[in-house]
């Protein structure tokens, strides 16, 4: 069965999370967690579902961008797409007119992510597997063939990527030990101390060991909240802090030094996500304190992530977001 794609629809779905400050941070004080929700229909009745994340206002713009991409998807078969997934990615990101809106960043990239997520979901459903299992069962060569290496081969070749995947964790080990993760849900910036304590208590009962705290709006408040969280989770669990791009470079260095007593593993997004040299300067200044820098969540183009790797060298924390 070819699983020919017959339609692609998209909806603007929003949740009023700002009412109780869920998801709040120093830069995004009133987020309404939302998605552009894509549904891909096929001639055999199988459907794929994909989303891209937004904060409320502007989701309608992402929806328009998804609708603009739909014509590149409708009429193709799933088999045609998965046989050359790299080519399909390039089709979506290299349209001679729409790429001017990116390329590979901004609203058009968010729209592309929703479509690609829907196709991945469709592929997994066609195989009768959850998506993680589809990926786990893939031969490393097949995974590499899905990746577009344009612009990044000076830093990462297909051969090097294949070598990394061959050495990756085995599925049995993953099932036994789980996948490393942290929780941010305990310490959104707008939460009261009472709620922080309750959520930390609940997370510890659920065996969480890594906790991220939103910082950056008020230094004295950050000191108080970090002290509270550290007291709640104890010295053996991991604490990270996240400023969501709030500071200038020198301000970031000064601010985080004042939080060093709480032993954060990293400061995430301390400054403008496009300031690669600024992140490198912050990383160098904080390294003697044992504090790393995490970034990449807002870096849209793959070449920017590779530039961060090149400049940071052995830098330990980098988000790679598709």
Helices and strands as residue ranges (DSSP letters): E 5-14, G 17-20, E 34-42, E 47-54, H 59-69, G 70-72, H 78-83, H 85-93, G 98-101, H 106-127, H 131-137, H 140-145, H 158-166, H 171-177, H 193-205, E 210-214, H 219-233, E 238-242, H 249-257, G 260-262, E 264-268, H 276-287, E 292-295, H 302-312, E 317-318
